[in-house]
Amino acid sequence: MDPIGFTNHDHAGCIKGTLTQIETHCREAGLQLTPVRRRVLEILLHEHRALGAYDILDKLREEGLGSQPPVAYRALDFLVSHGFVHKIERLNAFVACAHPGEVHDPAFLICRKCDGVAEAQTKSARGQLGSTAKLAGFQIERAVLEAEGICPNCAEGPVV
């Protein structure tokens, strides 16, 4: 599957489609997508890059939706726990999930120049890592892969 994040696409359609999908999921699962949670998700979808909690809090503050860090962190905790947002450990930041509603092991391609992030899917539990874990008697419950490099937008020449 192609990574989502470095290519041109219908951004407005992407945002609308993802929001509709997540709203439907929340309604069917009895989850509350509060105005602040929804707005945090919209901010991340609109940016299409990883943002720190304080960057999100600044936007919420500007819109009168909260000025204290717990407001952003509670919304992010909800969104992460339900798979709508991922935390990028390398950047200590958050990015909207490119595949909400799908069970997947995300792999993040992080540009070291612009901090852009693309999400791809891996099969770590079924690949080499899965084989190694099985030999050790370890059961993988969650795996996230983060790779750092240079995105096509920042590369000076063609990527080889």
C-alpha positions in Angstrom: 0.0 0.0 0.0 1.3 3.5 -0.9 2.2 5.8 2.0 -0.2 8.6 2.6 1.3 12.0 3.4 3.8 13.0 0.7 1.5 12.9 -2.4 -0.9 15.4 -3.8 -4.5 14.5 -3.3 -8.0 15.9 -2.8 -7.3 17.3 0.6 -10.8 18.6 1.2 -12.3 15.3 0.2 -9.8 13.5 2.4 -10.8 15.6 5.5 -14.5 15.3 4.8 -14.4 11.5 4.2 -12.3 10.8 7.2 -14.5 12.9 9.5 -17.6 11.2 8.2 -16.1 7.8 8.7 -15.0 8.6 12.3 -18.4 10.3 13.2 -20.2 7.2 11.9 -17.9 4.9 13.9 -18.4 6.9 17.1 -22.2 7.0 16.7 -22.3 3.2 16.1 -19.9 2.5 19.0 -21.6 4.9 21.4 -18.5 7.1 21.7 -18.8 10.8 22.3 -17.0 12.9 19.7 -17.2 16.1 21.6 -16.8 19.5 19.9 -13.2 19.8 21.2 -12.3 16.2 20.2 -13.8 16.8 16.8 -11.9 20.1 16.4 -8.6 18.5 17.4 -9.2 15.8 14.8 -10.0 18.5 12.2 -6.8 20.4 13.0 -4.7 17.3 12.5 -6.5 16.3 9.3 -6.2 19.8 7.9 -2.4 20.1 8.7 -1.6 16.6 7.3 1.5 16.6 9.4 2.4 15.9 13.0 1.6 18.6 15.6 2.7 18.8 19.2 0.0 19.1 21.9 0.9 22.7 22.5 0.6 23.6 18.8 -2.9 22.1 19.0 -3.6 23.9 22.2 -2.6 27.2 20.6 -5.2 26.7 17.9 -7.9 25.7 20.4 -7.1 28.8 22.5 -7.4 31.1 19.4 -10.8 29.6 18.8 -12.0 29.9 22.4 -12.1 26.1 22.9 -9.8 25.9 25.9 -6.5 27.3 27.1 -5.2 24.7 29.6 -3.1 21.8 28.5 -5.5 19.1 29.9 -8.0 20.2 27.2 -5.7 19.2 24.4 -4.3 16.1 26.1 -7.7 14.7 27.0 -8.9 15.1 23.4 -5.7 13.5 22.1 -5.9 10.6 24.6 -9.4 9.8 23.4 -8.4 10.1 19.7 -5.3 8.0 20.1 -7.1 5.3 22.3 -9.7 4.8 19.5 -7.2 4.7 16.7 -8.2 8.0 15.1 -4.8 9.6 15.8 -1.3 8.2 16.2 1.5 9.5 18.4 4.8 10.0 16.6 7.3 9.2 19.4 10.3 10.6 17.4 8.7 14.1 17.2 6.6 13.9 20.4 3.7 14.9 18.2 0.4 13.6 16.8 -0.9 12.9 13.4 -4.4 11.9 12.1 -4.6 8.2 11.2 -4.6 7.6 7.4 -6.5 4.4 7.9 -9.1 4.9 10.6 -11.2 1.9 11.4 -8.7 -0.6 10.0 -6.7 -2.8 12.2 -3.1 -2.1 11.1 0.5 -1.7 12.2 1.4 1.8 11.1 4.9 2.7 9.8 5.7 6.4 9.7 8.1 7.9 7.3 9.4 11.1 8.9 11.2 13.8 6.9 14.2 15.1 8.9 14.1 18.4 7.0 10.4 19.4 7.1 9.1 17.0 9.8 6.5 15.9 7.3 5.0 12.5 8.1 3.6 9.8 5.8 1.8 6.8 7.1 2.2 3.4 5.5 1.0 0.0 6.8 3.3 -2.8 7.8 2.9 -6.4 8.7 5.4 -6.4 11.5 3.6 -9.1 13.5 3.7 -11.4 10.5 7.1 -10.4 9.2 10.6 -10.8 10.5 9.8 -9.1 13.8 6.8 -11.4 14.3 9.0 -14.5 13.6 11.6 -13.2 16.1 9.0 -12.6 18.7 7.4 -16.0 18.2 10.8 -17.6 18.7 11.2 -15.7 22.0 7.7 -16.7 23.1 6.6 -13.1 22.9 3.1 -12.1 21.6 3.1 -8.7 19.8 0.0 -6.7 20.7 1.0 -3.4 19.1 3.9 -2.3 16.9 4.8 1.0 15.4 7.7 1.6 13.1 9.2 5.1 12.6 11.8 5.7 9.9 13.6 9.0 9.4 14.8 10.3 6.0 14.1 12.9 3.4 10.7 13.2 1.7 10.3 13.7 -2.0 9.3 17.4 -1.5 12.7 18.1 0.3 14.9 15.9 -1.8 17.2 17.8 -4.1 17.0 15.3 -6.9 15.1 12.1 -7.7 14.8 9.6 -4.9 16.7 6.4 -5.9 
